[in-house]
């Protein structure tokens, strides 16, 4: 599958992947294992990821897991399969997006709002913690990158719920 081929969720009428969407949620955790805090705005930085999130700090010059993004439609599909109702932040993703196909490969560049840019680095595989959230959730998040995408911040910027998201291309 190429960078801009639809993966079955948000293809337009011509079968093309949707390259624009909306930021629907922002969440962060103060330390590993901490409850997720849902916020309306945040600052993304190359040094800290989502400011205030324990996972975003760059160590030894690298962090492929600085920011996590998840599609709202994927979350809803996974919950529908297991018949559960769970708030999105229980997935422990930083950013919830709606209306676009997140790239399913490393190297894609996603812009959020005016200046914040994230490069995708890898799939965000669901962990056993998801079974503690709801029975069957880990397996429901495994197919087709439903667990989301991980990335690193390329350009600093303020983001807000409701901001536009655009897939720009590759870094």
C-alpha positions as CSV (number, residue, x, y, z in Angstrom):
1,X,0.0,0.0,0.0
2,X,1.4,3.4,-1.0
3,X,1.5,6.4,1.2
4,X,-1.6,8.0,-0.2
5,X,-3.7,4.9,-1.0
6,X,-6.9,4.6,1.0
7,X,-7.0,1.9,3.6
8,X,-10.8,1.5,3.7
9,X,-12.0,4.0,6.2
10,X,-12.0,7.5,4.7
11,X,-11.5,7.1,0.9
12,X,-13.5,9.6,-1.0
13,X,-16.0,8.7,-3.7
14,X,-13.2,8.2,-6.3
15,X,-11.3,5.8,-3.9
16,X,-8.6,8.4,-3.1
17,X,-7.3,8.7,0.5
18,X,-8.5,11.8,2.3
19,X,-5.5,13.9,3.1
20,X,-7.2,16.4,5.4
21,X,-9.1,16.1,8.7
22,X,-9.7,17.6,12.1
23,X,-8.0,17.2,15.5
24,X,-10.8,16.0,17.8
25,X,-8.8,15.3,21.0
26,X,-5.5,15.9,22.8
27,X,-4.4,13.9,25.9
28,X,-1.2,13.6,27.9
29,X,0.1,11.7,30.9
30,X,2.4,13.1,33.5
31,X,4.4,9.9,34.0
32,X,4.3,6.3,32.7
33,X,1.2,4.6,33.8
34,X,-0.5,7.9,34.9
35,X,-4.1,8.6,34.0
36,X,-4.5,10.5,30.7
37,X,-5.4,14.1,31.0
38,X,-7.7,15.4,28.2
39,X,-6.8,19.0,27.3
40,X,-8.1,21.5,24.7
41,X,-4.8,22.8,23.6
42,X,-1.1,21.9,23.8
43,X,2.3,22.9,22.5
44,X,4.2,20.4,20.4
45,X,7.9,20.7,20.5
46,X,10.8,18.8,19.0
47,X,12.3,18.4,22.5
48,X,9.2,17.5,24.5
49,X,6.5,16.1,22.1
50,X,3.2,17.1,23.7
51,X,4.3,19.4,26.4
52,X,3.6,17.8,29.8
53,X,3.5,14.2,28.4
54,X,6.1,11.8,29.8
55,X,6.5,9.9,26.6
56,X,7.6,12.9,24.4
57,X,10.9,13.7,26.0
58,X,13.8,13.1,23.5
59,X,16.5,11.0,25.0
60,X,19.9,10.3,23.4
61,X,18.9,12.4,20.4
62,X,16.1,10.0,19.3
63,X,12.5,9.3,20.1
64,X,10.4,7.3,17.6
65,X,7.5,7.2,20.0
66,X,7.3,11.0,20.8
67,X,3.6,11.5,19.8
68,X,0.8,9.0,19.1
69,X,-2.1,9.6,16.8
70,X,-5.3,7.5,16.4
71,X,-8.2,7.8,14.0
72,X,-11.6,8.2,15.6
73,X,-13.2,5.8,13.1
74,X,-10.7,3.1,14.1
75,X,-11.4,3.5,17.8
76,X,-15.2,3.3,17.1
77,X,-14.8,0.2,14.9
78,X,-12.7,-1.6,17.5
79,X,-15.2,-0.8,20.3
80,X,-18.1,-1.9,18.0
81,X,-16.5,-5.3,17.5
82,X,-16.3,-6.0,21.2
83,X,-19.5,-4.2,22.2
84,X,-17.9,-1.7,24.6
85,X,-18.1,2.0,25.3
86,X,-14.8,3.4,26.4
87,X,-13.5,7.0,26.3
88,X,-10.9,7.5,23.5
89,X,-8.1,8.6,25.9
90,X,-8.1,5.1,27.4
91,X,-6.2,4.1,24.3
92,X,-3.5,6.3,25.7
93,X,-3.0,8.1,22.4
94,X,-2.0,11.8,22.5
95,X,-4.0,12.9,19.4
96,X,-7.4,11.8,18.2
97,X,-8.0,12.7,14.5
98,X,-11.1,12.5,12.4
99,X,-11.9,12.5,8.7
100,X,-8.6,11.4,7.2
101,X,-6.5,8.4,6.6
102,X,-3.4,8.4,8.8
103,X,-0.5,7.2,6.7
104,X,0.4,3.5,7.4
105,X,4.1,3.9,6.9
106,X,7.1,5.8,8.3
107,X,8.3,9.0,6.8
108,X,4.9,10.8,6.1
109,X,4.6,14.4,7.4
110,X,1.4,15.5,9.1
111,X,0.8,19.2,9.8
112,X,-1.6,20.2,12.6
113,X,-2.8,23.8,12.9
114,X,-0.5,26.4,11.5
115,X,3.0,25.2,12.2
116,X,3.2,21.9,14.1
117,X,4.5,19.1,12.0
118,X,4.9,15.4,12.9
119,X,6.8,12.7,10.9
120,X,5.3,9.2,11.2
121,X,7.8,6.6,12.4
122,X,5.9,3.3,13.0
123,X,2.6,1.6,13.9
124,X,1.4,1.9,17.5
125,X,0.8,-1.7,18.3
126,X,-1.8,-2.2,21.1
127,X,-0.4,-3.6,24.3
128,X,-1.8,-5.9,27.0
129,X,-3.0,-2.9,28.9
130,X,-5.9,-2.6,26.4
131,X,-7.2,-5.9,27.8
132,X,-7.5,-4.2,31.2
133,X,-9.6,-1.4,29.6
134,X,-12.0,-3.9,27.9
135,X,-11.8,-7.6,27.1
136,X,-10.9,-8.2,23.5
137,X,-9.8,-4.6,22.9
138,X,-6.1,-5.5,22.2
139,X,-7.1,-7.9,19.4
140,X,-9.7,-5.5,18.0
141,X,-7.0,-2.8,17.6
142,X,-4.5,-5.0,15.8
143,X,-5.8,-5.1,12.2
144,X,-5.0,-2.4,9.7
145,X,-3.1,-0.1,12.1
146,X,-6.2,0.6,14.2
147,X,-4.0,1.1,17.2
148,X,-2.7,4.3,15.6
149,X,0.6,5.8,14.4
150,X,3.6,6.9,16.3
151,X,5.7,9.9,15.3
152,X,8.3,12.5,16.2
153,X,7.8,16.3,16.1
154,X,9.6,18.0,13.2
155,X,8.3,21.6,13.8
156,X,7.1,23.2,17.0
157,X,3.6,24.7,17.3
158,X,0.5,25.3,19.3
159,X,-2.3,22.9,18.6
160,X,-6.0,23.1,19.6
161,X,-9.0,20.7,19.3
162,X,-10.7,21.6,16.1
163,X,-7.5,22.4,14.2
164,X,-7.1,21.2,10.6
165,X,-4.8,18.3,9.9
166,X,-3.1,17.9,6.5
167,X,-0.9,15.1,5.3
168,X,1.9,17.0,3.5
169,X,4.0,14.2,2.0
170,X,7.3,12.7,3.0
171,X,10.3,14.0,4.9
